[in-house]
Amino acid sequence: MNIHELKASVVTNSISAKSVDKKSTNPINTIAEQKEVVNDKGAQALKNYFLGTQNIPSFKGFDCNTSEFNHNMVLVPCACCGKKMINGGENVDKLADELKQLKGEDRIKFIDETLEIYRPVQKAIIRGMREVSEKYPNKSTMDLVPIMATDVQGIMKRGQLAVLDDVDKEAKEHYGEDNKVSNYIKSQRKYVNGLEHNNRFNRDNFIATMDKITTELGDEHAKGHVLNVAIDMPFEDDFYSKMTKKVNEPRKFIRGLFANAVKTAEHIHPKSLGGPNSTENYMSECNECNEKRQNYDLNTYWQTRYPSMPYNVQQFCDAVTENVINDKIGPHFVDYPKDLKVAVESETKGSITLKVLNPEEINKKREEKGLQPIAQPTKENVDRARQIANRRKPEPQGPVIKKPHPVKPQPVKIETEKAA
């Protein structure tokens, strides 16, 4: 996979369209479990379900496995951390195989151009790899891994300082040269450097303070952008675990740099707590966020780890809406923004609120683009859309990666980075 194919394999998080919050007298339309369309009463049933006042909702958006949902979610950012995602494990293998083969300037270029897809721990590690690569340009990436193991603490410290630099730059873009965030960042450098009480700096305290300061500044858009950079601060325990446990297995170590960026379908109400496998209970998240959440409450603990999540869920919702408007995903998702709003607001007890377009507003925007309006979902047109999607065969993307187990590899769909 060359660098151009890499860019095409990554989902963008750049969303330009603004969503509109507009109350409608029309009902929220979803696919009923009994093959019928229900009204707002159904939405209230779903809300009650997420709040725990009833065990089973009287309807579903429509039954959908996670693979089908992921296939439809194109050009969307992670709804939790807001970062770019990789489409499928096959692309992880391709990226890892390419990095293993690169040396010198080609390797540095690859690292620089893929920097946005790494999660916090992996980003600190890949930055460390870049430093070592400059010192040993003729060594293979496999040979760099054990060299990195000789300076674990230094890589961690420099990774933390790099995030402080990134946050300072982002804060100055949004708040100006003299701002509270930059002043706080300046005060923290000495702790990271170990000049004063190094144990006073840790990710939890840093994120909590950043959340407090940006909330006080009041600009929600700026807060979302700044916090999305701040959450790149690596988790200390995870970093040392990754460096010490995997460093003796360079192949797994390198593949692990990409694996957490894979796109997954997150159950808004955890499956382990009875959440359904259907569209109104899914949103797209990277493997890192999905795995770490488990069944933690989105309303409390989880937003202390990722305080920019309210902003990112809105960006995800806007991206899906734009995809429906521009015919990027099946028309049966025309009700999804409304369903997502009910599910997220109910699950978080209102700590996250979304502004969404209803189906009528989505159709109006489609008509402005010269596209046909979408009929209200029915069981028949959902099934037909699925059949059409299943008939589309993506073109092969490079050599097939051989697996050690007898599983037939699935075709990889490459999505373009540039949104329509």
Secondary structure as UniProt FT lines:
FT   HELIX           3..9
FT   STRAND          10..11
FT   TURN            33..34
FT   HELIX           40..51
FT   HELIX           66..72
FT   TURN            79..81
FT   STRAND          85..86
FT   HELIX           89..101
FT   HELIX           104..113
FT   HELIX           115..117
FT   HELIX           120..135
FT   TURN            137..138
FT   HELIX           141..148
FT   HELIX           149..151
FT   HELIX           152..175
FT   HELIX           180..192
FT   TURN            193..194
FT   HELIX           198..200
FT   HELIX           203..217
FT   HELIX           220..230
FT   TURN            231..232
FT   HELIX           236..245
FT   TURN            247..248
FT   HELIX           250..259
FT   TURN            260..261
FT   STRAND          262..267
FT   HELIX           271..273
FT   HELIX           279..281
FT   STRAND          282..286
FT   HELIX           287..293
FT   TURN            294..295
FT   TURN            298..300
FT   HELIX           301..305
FT   TURN            307..308
FT   HELIX           309..325
FT   TURN            326..327
FT   HELIX           331..333
FT   TURN            334..335
FT   HELIX           336..347
FT   TURN            348..350
FT   HELIX           359..368
FT   TURN            369..370
FT   HELIX           379..391
//
